[in-house]
Amino acid sequence: MKDFETLFLEATHQPDDKTVSSDIKSLKQSLETIAEDVKIKAKQPLEPKEFITKRKKGAADIQKKAEAKGGAALLTAVHFAAKEKPYEYALKVCEKENAATLIKDKASDVMKELKDWSNLTQQRFQHLMGMLEAYGEVYLQLK
């Protein structure tokens, strides 16, 4: 069985686009846009473990690059390093029925510590924000 894209290309193929009327060109462009939208929407969302694993790896990669760069980028390294424990926790609980609640509770604990954010050091602030970001990403993916 032919896929949509193959059928579309066969139906709209013209030996010389100059001979195709502007209405057909417009229709062809519309169909191409719709076909692309269908492809995008057809992609399945990642499973929780795969999502968390990819986010964890991405954070670790950014952390390493920031550490290598040094200087002001070290705050970025602190931020992304702080995501490791939340992602590890999320991997442990992501298949539980109440996973979203467990993650949300962890995020709420971080929020409590951030209440007094103006009195934190820059490093502690970046650490907490990294943790909150990781918990938030996972929670939004699970809910």
HUGI-V21113 format. One line per field, one symbol per residue. ss: DSSP state (H for helix, E for strand, L for the rest). phi: phi as a letter, one per 40 degrees, with the letter a starting at -180 (. if undefined). A space follows every 10 residues. Layout:
# HUGI-V21113
ss->???
phi->???
This chain:
# HUGI-V21113
ss->LLLHHHHHHH HHLLLLHHHL LHHHHHHHHH HHHHHHHHHH HHLLLLLHHH HHHHHHHHHH HHHHHHHHHL LLHHHHHHHH HLHHHHHHHH HHHLLLLLHH HHHHHHHHHH HHHHLLHHHL LHHHHHHHHH HHHHHHHHHH HHL
phi->.ccdcccccc cbcbcadccc cccccccdcc cccccccccc cccccccdcc dccccccccc ccdccccccg gcccccccdc cccdcdcccc ccbccccbdc cccccccccc dcccdbdcbc cdccdccccc ccccccdcdc ccc
